[in-house]
């Protein structure tokens, strides 16, 4: 009910400030989550590549 007592200009200013702060925070959060996922996936892929190279190198040594 108190919302009806607040002027529309004040509500507009509050909404604009919320958008000016909220939208960039949301975008930065999405970018942070995406970059963390890419980093995690890349680390897993590199571990798999290292493991497969280690198996190939180890297999070559046993044949000689």
PDB file of N, CA, C and O in Angstrom, chain B, residues numbered from 101:
ATOM      1  N   UNK B 101       0.822  -1.190   0.000  1.00  0.00           N
ATOM      2  CA  UNK B 101       0.000   0.000   0.000  1.00  0.00           C
ATOM      3  C   UNK B 101       0.866   1.254   0.000  1.00  0.00           C
ATOM      4  O   UNK B 101       0.483   2.285  -0.552  1.00  0.00           O
ATOM      5  N   UNK B 102       2.031   1.154   0.623  1.00  0.00           N
ATOM      6  CA  UNK B 102       2.915   2.315   0.676  1.00  0.00           C
ATOM      7  C   UNK B 102       3.426   2.675  -0.707  1.00  0.00           C
ATOM      8  O   UNK B 102       3.850   3.807  -0.937  1.00  0.00           O
ATOM      9  N   UNK B 103       3.389   1.718  -1.635  1.00  0.00           N
ATOM     10  CA  UNK B 103       3.874   1.965  -2.992  1.00  0.00           C
ATOM     11  C   UNK B 103       3.041   3.033  -3.692  1.00  0.00           C
ATOM     12  O   UNK B 103       3.551   3.759  -4.544  1.00  0.00           O
ATOM     13  N   UNK B 104       1.782   3.130  -3.341  1.00  0.00           N
ATOM     14  CA  UNK B 104       0.922   4.147  -3.947  1.00  0.00           C
ATOM     15  C   UNK B 104       1.284   5.552  -3.468  1.00  0.00           C
ATOM     16  O   UNK B 104       0.954   6.537  -4.130  1.00  0.00           O
ATOM     17  N   UNK B 105       1.948   5.647  -2.341  1.00  0.00           N
ATOM     18  CA  UNK B 105       2.321   6.953  -1.801  1.00  0.00           C
ATOM     19  C   UNK B 105       3.613   7.502  -2.421  1.00  0.00           C
ATOM     20  O   UNK B 105       3.904   8.691  -2.289  1.00  0.00           O
ATOM     21  N   UNK B 106       4.382   6.648  -3.091  1.00  0.00           N
ATOM     22  CA  UNK B 106       5.653   7.061  -3.682  1.00  0.00           C
ATOM     23  C   UNK B 106       5.382   7.654  -5.057  1.00  0.00           C
ATOM     24  O   UNK B 106       4.544   7.154  -5.807  1.00  0.00           O
ATOM     25  N   UNK B 107       6.092   8.714  -5.374  1.00  0.00           N
ATOM     26  CA  UNK B 107       5.870   9.369  -6.668  1.00  0.00           C
ATOM     27  C   UNK B 107       6.379   8.484  -7.809  1.00  0.00           C
ATOM     28  O   UNK B 107       7.263   7.648  -7.625  1.00  0.00           O
ATOM     29  N   UNK B 108       5.805   8.690  -8.968  1.00  0.00           N
ATOM     30  CA  UNK B 108       6.190   7.886 -10.126  1.00  0.00           C
ATOM     31  C   UNK B 108       7.612   8.195 -10.575  1.00  0.00           C
ATOM     32  O   UNK B 108       8.298   7.321 -11.107  1.00  0.00           O
ATOM     33  N   UNK B 109       8.059   9.425 -10.367  1.00  0.00           N
ATOM     34  CA  UNK B 109       9.425   9.767 -10.753  1.00  0.00           C
ATOM     35  C   UNK B 109      10.436   8.990  -9.917  1.00  0.00           C
ATOM     36  O   UNK B 109      11.454   8.526 -10.431  1.00  0.00           O
ATOM     37  N   UNK B 110      10.149   8.854  -8.632  1.00  0.00           N
ATOM     38  CA  UNK B 110      11.051   8.111  -7.760  1.00  0.00           C
ATOM     39  C   UNK B 110      11.082   6.633  -8.153  1.00  0.00           C
ATOM     40  O   UNK B 110      12.142   6.008  -8.165  1.00  0.00           O
ATOM     41  N   UNK B 111       9.915   6.086  -8.471  1.00  0.00           N
ATOM     42  CA  UNK B 111       9.872   4.694  -8.910  1.00  0.00           C
ATOM     43  C   UNK B 111      10.640   4.503 -10.210  1.00  0.00           C
ATOM     44  O   UNK B 111      11.308   3.485 -10.395  1.00  0.00           O
ATOM     45  N   UNK B 112      10.550   5.477 -11.113  1.00  0.00           N
ATOM     46  CA  UNK B 112      11.287   5.400 -12.365  1.00  0.00           C
ATOM     47  C   UNK B 112      12.789   5.430 -12.111  1.00  0.00           C
ATOM     48  O   UNK B 112      13.537   4.670 -12.726  1.00  0.00           O
ATOM     49  N   UNK B 113      13.229   6.293 -11.221  1.00  0.00           N
ATOM     50  CA  UNK B 113      14.658   6.384 -10.890  1.00  0.00           C
ATOM     51  C   UNK B 113      15.139   5.084 -10.251  1.00  0.00           C
ATOM     52  O   UNK B 113      16.220   4.592 -10.574  1.00  0.00           O
ATOM     53  N   UNK B 114      14.342   4.536  -9.354  1.00  0.00           N
ATOM     54  CA  UNK B 114      14.715   3.276  -8.708  1.00  0.00           C
ATOM     55  C   UNK B 114      14.793   2.153  -9.737  1.00  0.00           C
ATOM     56  O   UNK B 114      15.717   1.340  -9.695  1.00  0.00           O
ATOM     57  N   UNK B 115      13.838   2.098 -10.656  1.00  0.00           N
ATOM     58  CA  UNK B 115      13.854   1.066 -11.691  1.00  0.00           C
ATOM     59  C   UNK B 115      15.060   1.223 -12.608  1.00  0.00           C
ATOM     60  O   UNK B 115      15.684   0.230 -12.981  1.00  0.00           O
ATOM     61  N   UNK B 116      15.392   2.447 -12.972  1.00  0.00           N
ATOM     62  CA  UNK B 116      16.552   2.675 -13.839  1.00  0.00           C
ATOM     63  C   UNK B 116      17.840   2.270 -13.138  1.00  0.00           C
ATOM     64  O   UNK B 116      18.712   1.651 -13.748  1.00  0.00           O
ATOM     65  N   UNK B 117      17.963   2.613 -11.866  1.00  0.00           N
ATOM     66  CA  UNK B 117      19.162   2.222 -11.122  1.00  0.00           C
ATOM     67  C   UNK B 117      19.261   0.702 -10.986  1.00  0.00           C
ATOM     68  O   UNK B 117      20.345   0.128 -11.084  1.00  0.00           O
ATOM     69  N   UNK B 118      18.123   0.066 -10.761  1.00  0.00           N
ATOM     70  CA  UNK B 118      18.123  -1.394 -10.661  1.00  0.00           C
ATOM     71  C   UNK B 118      18.567  -2.020 -11.977  1.00  0.00           C
ATOM     72  O   UNK B 118      19.319  -2.995 -11.977  1.00  0.00           O
ATOM     73  N   UNK B 119      18.111  -1.470 -13.095  1.00  0.00           N
ATOM     74  CA  UNK B 119      18.532  -1.992 -14.392  1.00  0.00           C
ATOM     75  C   UNK B 119      19.998  -1.692 -14.676  1.00  0.00           C
ATOM     76  O   UNK B 119      20.713  -2.534 -15.218  1.00  0.00           O
ATOM     77  N   UNK B 120      20.443  -0.504 -14.314  1.00  0.00           N
ATOM     78  CA  UNK B 120      21.840  -0.135 -14.556  1.00  0.00           C
ATOM     79  C   UNK B 120      22.806  -0.994 -13.750  1.00  0.00           C
ATOM     80  O   UNK B 120      23.940  -1.219 -14.175  1.00  0.00           O
ATOM     81  N   UNK B 121      22.370  -1.470 -12.602  1.00  0.00           N
ATOM     82  CA  UNK B 121      23.226  -2.320 -11.778  1.00  0.00           C
ATOM     83  C   UNK B 121      22.947  -3.798 -12.044  1.00  0.00           C
ATOM     84  O   UNK B 121      23.880  -4.595 -12.140  1.00  0.00           O
ATOM     85  N   UNK B 122      21.689  -4.162 -12.163  1.00  0.00           N
ATOM     86  CA  UNK B 122      21.312  -5.566 -12.280  1.00  0.00           C
ATOM     87  C   UNK B 122      21.706  -6.220 -13.586  1.00  0.00           C
ATOM     88  O   UNK B 122      22.208  -7.344 -13.587  1.00  0.00           O
ATOM     89  N   UNK B 123      21.488  -5.542 -14.688  1.00  0.00           N
ATOM     90  CA  UNK B 123      21.791  -6.139 -15.994  1.00  0.00           C
ATOM     91  C   UNK B 123      23.289  -6.393 -16.154  1.00  0.00           C
ATOM     92  O   UNK B 123      23.666  -7.495 -16.552  1.00  0.00           O
ATOM     93  N   UNK B 124      24.161  -5.421 -15.862  1.00  0.00           N
ATOM     94  CA  UNK B 124      25.596  -5.728 -15.976  1.00  0.00           C
ATOM     95  C   UNK B 124      26.047  -6.848 -15.032  1.00  0.00           C
ATOM     96  O   UNK B 124      26.891  -7.664 -15.403  1.00  0.00           O
ATOM     97  N   UNK B 125      25.494  -6.892 -13.824  1.00  0.00           N
ATOM     98  CA  UNK B 125      25.851  -7.981 -12.916  1.00  0.00           C
ATOM     99  C   UNK B 125      25.423  -9.331 -13.477  1.00  0.00           C
ATOM    100  O   UNK B 125      26.155 -10.314 -13.364  1.00  0.00           O
ATOM    101  N   UNK B 126      24.248  -9.380 -14.076  1.00  0.00           N
ATOM    102  CA  UNK B 126      23.775 -10.618 -14.685  1.00  0.00           C
ATOM    103  C   UNK B 126      24.682 -11.032 -15.841  1.00  0.00           C
ATOM    104  O   UNK B 126      25.046 -12.202 -15.957  1.00  0.00           O
ATOM    105  N   UNK B 127      25.044 -10.085 -16.689  1.00  0.00           N
ATOM    106  CA  UNK B 127      25.905 -10.391 -17.839  1.00  0.00           C
ATOM    107  C   UNK B 127      27.275 -10.870 -17.369  1.00  0.00           C
ATOM    108  O   UNK B 127      27.805 -11.847 -17.898  1.00  0.00           O
ATOM    109  N   UNK B 128      27.847 -10.195 -16.387  1.00  0.00           N
ATOM    110  CA  UNK B 128      29.151 -10.606 -15.860  1.00  0.00           C
ATOM    111  C   UNK B 128      29.051 -11.996 -15.234  1.00  0.00           C
ATOM    112  O   UNK B 128      29.969 -12.805 -15.376  1.00  0.00           O
ATOM    113  N   UNK B 129      27.969 -12.274 -14.558  1.00  0.00           N
ATOM    114  CA  UNK B 129      27.772 -13.600 -13.974  1.00  0.00           C
ATOM    115  C   UNK B 129      27.691 -14.688 -15.025  1.00  0.00           C
ATOM    116  O   UNK B 129      28.287 -15.753 -14.863  1.00  0.00           O
ATOM    117  N   UNK B 130      26.962 -14.433 -16.097  1.00  0.00           N
ATOM    118  CA  UNK B 130      26.854 -15.416 -17.180  1.00  0.00           C
ATOM    119  C   UNK B 130      28.218 -15.648 -17.821  1.00  0.00           C
ATOM    120  O   UNK B 130      28.591 -16.789 -18.090  1.00  0.00           O
ATOM    121  N   UNK B 131      28.959 -14.576 -18.064  1.00  0.00           N
ATOM    122  CA  UNK B 131      30.293 -14.714 -18.662  1.00  0.00           C
ATOM    123  C   UNK B 131      31.219 -15.490 -17.726  1.00  0.00           C
ATOM    124  O   UNK B 131      32.002 -16.321 -18.187  1.00  0.00           O
ATOM    125  N   UNK B 132      31.141 -15.235 -16.432  1.00  0.00           N
ATOM    126  CA  UNK B 132      31.989 -15.937 -15.467  1.00  0.00           C
ATOM    127  C   UNK B 132      31.673 -17.427 -15.435  1.00  0.00           C
ATOM    128  O   UNK B 132      32.583 -18.256 -15.411  1.00  0.00           O
ATOM    129  N   UNK B 133      30.396 -17.768 -15.435  1.00  0.00           N
ATOM    130  CA  UNK B 133      30.007 -19.183 -15.420  1.00  0.00           C
ATOM    131  C   UNK B 133      30.444 -19.861 -16.708  1.00  0.00           C
ATOM    132  O   UNK B 133      30.954 -20.981 -16.668  1.00  0.00           O
ATOM    133  N   UNK B 134      30.257 -19.210 -17.842  1.00  0.00           N
ATOM    134  CA  UNK B 134      30.644 -19.791 -19.123  1.00  0.00           C
ATOM    135  C   UNK B 134      32.151 -19.990 -19.201  1.00  0.00           C
ATOM    136  O   UNK B 134      32.614 -21.040 -19.646  1.00  0.00           O
ATOM    137  N   UNK B 135      32.918 -19.000 -18.774  1.00  0.00           N
ATOM    138  CA  UNK B 135      34.374 -19.130 -18.850  1.00  0.00           C
ATOM    139  C   UNK B 135      34.883 -20.201 -17.888  1.00  0.00           C
ATOM    140  O   UNK B 135      35.846 -20.901 -18.200  1.00  0.00           O
ATOM    141  N   UNK B 136      34.252 -20.335 -16.730  1.00  0.00           N
ATOM    142  CA  UNK B 136      34.643 -21.397 -15.800  1.00  0.00           C
ATOM    143  C   UNK B 136      34.348 -22.762 -16.393  1.00  0.00           C
ATOM    144  O   UNK B 136      35.137 -23.692 -16.225  1.00  0.00           O
ATOM    145  N   UNK B 137      33.222 -22.897 -17.086  1.00  0.00           N
ATOM    146  CA  UNK B 137      32.900 -24.171 -17.723  1.00  0.00           C
ATOM    147  C   UNK B 137      33.889 -24.491 -18.831  1.00  0.00           C
ATOM    148  O   UNK B 137      34.338 -25.631 -18.949  1.00  0.00           O
ATOM    149  N   UNK B 138      34.231 -23.501 -19.643  1.00  0.00           N
ATOM    150  CA  UNK B 138      35.185 -23.727 -20.732  1.00  0.00           C
ATOM    151  C   UNK B 138      36.542 -24.132 -20.161  1.00  0.00           C
ATOM    152  O   UNK B 138      37.185 -25.044 -20.682  1.00  0.00           O
ATOM    153  N   UNK B 139      36.979 -23.465 -19.102  1.00  0.00           N
ATOM    154  CA  UNK B 139      38.267 -23.804 -18.476  1.00  0.00           C
ATOM    155  C   UNK B 139      38.238 -25.227 -17.925  1.00  0.00           C
ATOM    156  O   UNK B 139      39.192 -25.983 -18.110  1.00  0.00           O
ATOM    157  N   UNK B 140      37.155 -25.593 -17.251  1.00  0.00           N
ATOM    158  CA  UNK B 140      37.027 -26.936 -16.692  1.00  0.00           C
ATOM    159  C   UNK B 140      37.046 -27.983 -17.796  1.00  0.00           C
ATOM    160  O   UNK B 140      37.728 -29.001 -17.678  1.00  0.00           O
ATOM    161  N   UNK B 141      36.305 -27.737 -18.863  1.00  0.00           N
ATOM    162  CA  UNK B 141      36.246 -28.679 -19.974  1.00  0.00           C
ATOM    163  C   UNK B 141      37.603 -28.807 -20.654  1.00  0.00           C
ATOM    164  O   UNK B 141      38.004 -29.907 -21.034  1.00  0.00           O
ATOM    165  N   UNK B 142      38.310 -27.699 -20.812  1.00  0.00           N
ATOM    166  CA  UNK B 142      39.633 -27.738 -21.439  1.00  0.00           C
ATOM    167  C   UNK B 142      40.616 -28.522 -20.576  1.00  0.00           C
ATOM    168  O   UNK B 142      41.423 -29.286 -21.106  1.00  0.00           O
ATOM    169  N   UNK B 143      40.563 -28.350 -19.268  1.00  0.00           N
ATOM    170  CA  UNK B 143      41.458 -29.096 -18.387  1.00  0.00           C
ATOM    171  C   UNK B 143      41.189 -30.590 -18.476  1.00  0.00           C
ATOM    172  O   UNK B 143      42.123 -31.392 -18.504  1.00  0.00           O
ATOM    173  N   UNK B 144      39.915 -30.968 -18.520  1.00  0.00           N
ATOM    174  CA  UNK B 144      39.588 -32.387 -18.659  1.00  0.00           C
ATOM    175  C   UNK B 144      40.086 -32.936 -19.990  1.00  0.00           C
ATOM    176  O   UNK B 144      40.629 -34.039 -20.041  1.00  0.00           O
ATOM    177  N   UNK B 145      39.907 -32.180 -21.059  1.00  0.00           N
ATOM    178  CA  UNK B 145      40.352 -32.624 -22.377  1.00  0.00           C
ATOM    179  C   UNK B 145      41.866 -32.791 -22.408  1.00  0.00           C
ATOM    180  O   UNK B 145      42.374 -33.774 -22.946  1.00  0.00           O
ATOM    181  N   UNK B 146      42.591 -31.829 -21.829  1.00  0.00           N
ATOM    182  CA  UNK B 146      44.053 -31.925 -21.815  1.00  0.00           C
ATOM    183  C   UNK B 146      44.525 -33.112 -20.982  1.00  0.00           C
ATOM    184  O   UNK B 146      45.514 -33.755 -21.336  1.00  0.00           O
ATOM    185  N   UNK B 147      43.845 -33.412 -19.892  1.00  0.00           N
ATOM    186  CA  UNK B 147      44.196 -34.592 -19.102  1.00  0.00           C
ATOM    187  C   UNK B 147      43.980 -35.863 -19.906  1.00  0.00           C
ATOM    188  O   UNK B 147      44.793 -36.785 -19.832  1.00  0.00           O
ATOM    189  N   UNK B 148      42.889 -35.929 -20.678  1.00  0.00           N
ATOM    190  CA  UNK B 148      42.638 -37.097 -21.519  1.00  0.00           C
ATOM    191  C   UNK B 148      43.705 -37.233 -22.597  1.00  0.00           C
ATOM    192  O   UNK B 148      44.167 -38.339 -22.879  1.00  0.00           O
ATOM    193  N   UNK B 149      44.099 -36.114 -23.200  1.00  0.00           N
ATOM    194  CA  UNK B 149      45.128 -36.152 -24.238  1.00  0.00           C
ATOM    195  C   UNK B 149      46.456 -36.597 -23.638  1.00  0.00           C
ATOM    196  O   UNK B 149      47.153 -37.426 -24.224  1.00  0.00           O
ATOM    197  N   UNK B 150      46.809 -36.058 -22.482  1.00  0.00           N
ATOM    198  CA  UNK B 150      48.058 -36.463 -21.830  1.00  0.00           C
ATOM    199  C   UNK B 150      48.037 -37.945 -21.479  1.00  0.00           C
ATOM    200  O   UNK B 150      49.039 -38.641 -21.643  1.00  0.00           O
ATOM    201  N   UNK B 151      46.900 -38.426 -20.999  1.00  0.00           N
ATOM    202  CA  UNK B 151      46.795 -39.837 -20.640  1.00  0.00           C
ATOM    203  C   UNK B 151      46.916 -40.719 -21.876  1.00  0.00           C
ATOM    204  O   UNK B 151      47.579 -41.755 -21.830  1.00  0.00           O
ATOM    205  N   UNK B 152      46.290 -40.325 -22.973  1.00  0.00           N
ATOM    206  CA  UNK B 152      46.373 -41.142 -24.188  1.00  0.00           C
ATOM    207  C   UNK B 152      47.776 -41.095 -24.783  1.00  0.00           C
ATOM    208  O   UNK B 152      48.236 -42.096 -25.331  1.00  0.00           O
ATOM    209  N   UNK B 153      48.464 -39.965 -24.691  1.00  0.00           N
ATOM    210  CA  UNK B 153      49.846 -39.882 -25.168  1.00  0.00           C
ATOM    211  C   UNK B 153      50.758 -40.727 -24.290  1.00  0.00           C
ATOM    212  O   UNK B 153      51.690 -41.360 -24.786  1.00  0.00           O
ATOM    213  N   UNK B 154      50.497 -40.738 -23.004  1.00  0.00           N
ATOM    214  CA  UNK B 154      51.292 -41.558 -22.093  1.00  0.00           C
ATOM    215  C   UNK B 154      51.127 -43.036 -22.382  1.00  0.00           C
ATOM    216  O   UNK B 154      52.091 -43.798 -22.297  1.00  0.00           O
ATOM    217  N   UNK B 155      49.917 -43.449 -22.723  1.00  0.00           N
ATOM    218  CA  UNK B 155      49.681 -44.847 -23.073  1.00  0.00           C
ATOM    219  C   UNK B 155      50.379 -45.206 -24.372  1.00  0.00           C
ATOM    220  O   UNK B 155      50.948 -46.292 -24.489  1.00  0.00           O
ATOM    221  N   UNK B 156      50.345 -44.313 -25.347  1.00  0.00           N
ATOM    222  CA  UNK B 156      50.996 -44.583 -26.629  1.00  0.00           C
ATOM    223  C   UNK B 156      52.504 -44.654 -26.458  1.00  0.00           C
ATOM    224  O   UNK B 156      53.148 -45.537 -27.026  1.00  0.00           O
ATOM    225  N   UNK B 157      53.070 -43.750 -25.694  1.00  0.00           N
ATOM    226  CA  UNK B 157      54.518 -43.753 -25.471  1.00  0.00           C
ATOM    227  C   UNK B 157      54.911 -45.002 -24.696  1.00  0.00           C
ATOM    228  O   UNK B 157      55.917 -45.636 -25.012  1.00  0.00           O
ATOM    229  N   UNK B 158      54.139 -45.356 -23.699  1.00  0.00           N
ATOM    230  CA  UNK B 158      54.426 -46.559 -22.920  1.00  0.00           C
ATOM    231  C   UNK B 158      54.315 -47.808 -23.768  1.00  0.00           C
ATOM    232  O   UNK B 158      55.102 -48.739 -23.592  1.00  0.00           O
ATOM    233  N   UNK B 159      53.371 -47.856 -24.670  1.00  0.00           N
ATOM    234  CA  UNK B 159      53.213 -49.000 -25.563  1.00  0.00           C
ATOM    235  C   UNK B 159      54.375 -49.138 -26.520  1.00  0.00           C
ATOM    236  O   UNK B 159      54.781 -50.259 -26.829  1.00  0.00           O
ATOM    237  N   UNK B 160      54.920 -48.044 -26.996  1.00  0.00           N
ATOM    238  CA  UNK B 160      56.064 -48.088 -27.901  1.00  0.00           C
ATOM    239  C   UNK B 160      57.301 -48.609 -27.185  1.00  0.00           C
ATOM    240  O   UNK B 160      58.094 -49.339 -27.778  1.00  0.00           O
ATOM    241  N   UNK B 161      57.476 -48.248 -25.927  1.00  0.00           N
ATOM    242  CA  UNK B 161      58.646 -48.698 -25.176  1.00  0.00           C
ATOM    243  C   UNK B 161      58.596 -50.202 -24.932  1.00  0.00           C
ATOM    244  O   UNK B 161      59.638 -50.857 -24.921  1.00  0.00           O
ATOM    245  N   UNK B 162      57.417 -50.754 -24.738  1.00  0.00           N
ATOM    246  CA  UNK B 162      57.293 -52.180 -24.470  1.00  0.00           C
ATOM    247  C   UNK B 162      57.584 -53.004 -25.711  1.00  0.00           C
ATOM    248  O   UNK B 162      58.060 -54.134 -25.599  1.00  0.00           O
ATOM    249  N   UNK B 163      57.310 -52.469 -26.883  1.00  0.00           N
ATOM    250  CA  UNK B 163      57.545 -53.209 -28.125  1.00  0.00           C
ATOM    251  C   UNK B 163      59.035 -53.320 -28.443  1.00  0.00           C
ATOM    252  O   UNK B 163      59.445 -54.283 -29.090  1.00  0.00           O
ATOM    253  N   UNK B 164      59.835 -52.390 -28.020  1.00  0.00           N
ATOM    254  CA  UNK B 164      61.261 -52.375 -28.378  1.00  0.00           C
ATOM    255  C   UNK B 164      62.011 -53.309 -27.544  1.00  0.00           C
ATOM    256  O   UNK B 164      63.226 -53.435 -27.698  1.00  0.00           O
TER     257      UNK B 164
END
